[in-house]
């Protein structure tokens, strides 16, 4: 049951990535929604102090404006989390006796590259290796956490079995 859920999670994320990559920036812009949800620009003074170096560019409220900065954070955060969840779903759906960490990482890399290639052919979108690196950072982070958690649980079970 757990493996089936993990596989459904992975397939659902792949589907959502395909749909998202098929849309132009204008179709998926969060700016109008953010303007409606955050009309008073909460935490603007705090966020204005942040500047994020991103592949040779500085991303900040000053450079992009409040709503575009928030959108940047949300979009890049979504890349990190979605690909982390995707890698986790793949990892958990694989048999435990396989090198599933490596396999999940490799499959996630292929999907990240395919997603960027798909964006290349979508109007108003760009394909960048930067996003692949960000996606794989999320995948590696999530996989490391889940792999370590499973190892710790397994070790705890072995220790409890030996003591009884």
C-alpha positions in Angstrom: 0.0 0.0 0.0 2.8 2.4 0.9 4.6 1.7 -2.4 1.4 2.3 -4.4 0.9 5.6 -2.6 4.5 6.6 -3.3 4.1 5.7 -7.0 0.8 7.7 -7.2 2.5 10.7 -5.6 5.4 10.5 -8.1 3.1 10.2 -11.1 0.8 13.0 -9.9 3.8 15.3 -9.5 5.1 14.4 -13.0 1.6 15.2 -14.4 1.5 18.6 -12.6 5.0 19.4 -13.9 3.9 18.6 -17.4 0.9 20.8 -17.1 2.9 23.6 -15.5 5.6 23.5 -18.1 3.0 23.7 -20.8 1.9 27.1 -19.6 3.4 30.4 -20.5 4.7 32.7 -17.7 1.7 34.9 -18.1 -0.7 32.0 -17.7 0.8 31.0 -14.4 1.8 34.3 -13.0 1.2 34.7 -9.3 1.3 38.5 -9.3 -2.4 39.2 -9.6 -3.2 36.6 -6.8 -0.4 38.0 -4.6 -1.7 41.6 -5.1 -5.2 40.4 -4.0 -4.0 38.3 -1.1 -1.3 40.7 0.2 -2.6 44.2 -0.6 -0.8 45.7 2.5 2.5 44.1 1.5 3.2 42.4 4.8 6.8 42.1 6.0 7.9 44.4 3.1 10.4 46.2 5.3 11.9 42.9 6.5 12.0 41.4 3.0 13.5 44.6 1.6 16.6 43.9 3.6 17.1 40.5 1.8 19.0 40.1 -1.4 19.5 36.6 -2.9 22.4 35.9 -5.2 20.9 33.7 -7.9 23.3 32.6 -10.6 25.0 36.0 -11.1 21.9 38.0 -10.4 20.8 39.7 -7.2 17.1 39.0 -6.5 15.6 41.6 -4.1 12.5 43.7 -3.5 14.5 46.7 -4.7 15.4 44.9 -8.0 12.1 43.2 -8.7 9.5 44.8 -6.5 7.6 43.3 -3.6 5.2 41.0 -5.6 7.8 39.7 -8.0 10.2 39.0 -5.2 7.5 37.0 -3.3 6.7 35.2 -6.6 10.4 34.3 -7.0 10.6 32.8 -3.5 7.4 30.8 -4.1 8.4 29.5 -7.5 11.9 28.5 -6.4 10.6 27.0 -3.2 8.0 25.0 -5.2 10.8 23.7 -7.5 12.8 22.6 -4.4 9.8 20.9 -2.7 8.2 19.4 -5.7 11.3 17.7 -6.9 12.1 16.6 -3.3 8.7 15.0 -3.1 9.1 13.5 -6.5 12.4 11.9 -5.6 10.9 10.7 -2.3 8.0 9.1 -4.1 10.3 7.4 -6.6 12.6 6.2 -3.8 9.7 4.8 -1.7 8.1 3.0 -4.6 11.3 1.1 -5.4 12.1 -2.3 -3.9 14.2 -1.8 -0.7 16.9 -4.3 -1.9 17.9 -2.0 -4.8 20.2 0.9 -4.8 17.1 3.1 -4.6 18.9 6.3 -3.5 20.9 6.4 -6.7 18.1 5.2 -8.9 15.6 7.7 -7.5 18.2 10.5 -8.0 18.9 9.4 -11.6 15.2 9.2 -12.5 14.6 12.6 -10.9 17.5 14.1 -12.9 16.0 12.7 -16.1 12.6 14.2 -15.2 14.2 17.5 -14.3 16.0 17.7 -17.6 12.9 16.6 -19.5 10.9 19.3 -17.7 13.4 22.0 -18.7 13.4 20.7 -22.3 9.6 20.9 -22.3 9.8 24.5 -21.1 12.2 25.3 -23.9 9.5 24.6 -26.4 6.8 26.6 -24.5 6.3 30.2 -25.4 7.5 32.8 -22.9 9.5 30.2 -20.9 13.2 29.5 -20.6 15.0 26.3 -20.0 17.9 26.7 -17.6 20.4 24.3 -16.1 20.0 26.5 -13.0 16.5 25.1 -12.4 17.8 21.6 -12.9 20.4 22.3 -10.2 17.7 23.7 -7.9 15.4 20.7 -8.6 18.2 18.3 -7.8 19.1 20.1 -4.6 15.6 19.5 -3.4 15.7 15.9 -4.5 19.1 15.3 -2.8 17.9 17.0 0.4 14.7 15.1 0.6 16.3 11.8 -0.3 19.0 12.2 2.3 16.5 12.9 5.0 14.2 10.0 4.1 17.2 7.6 3.6 18.7 8.6 7.0 15.3 8.3 8.7 14.7 4.8 7.3 18.2 3.7 8.3 17.6 5.1 11.9 14.3 3.3 12.2 15.8 0.1 10.9 18.7 0.3 13.3 16.3 1.0 16.2 14.2 -2.1 15.3 17.4 -4.3 15.1 18.5 -3.1 18.5 15.1 -3.7 20.0 15.1 -7.2 18.5 18.5 -8.0 19.8 17.6 -6.9 23.3 14.5 -9.1 23.5 
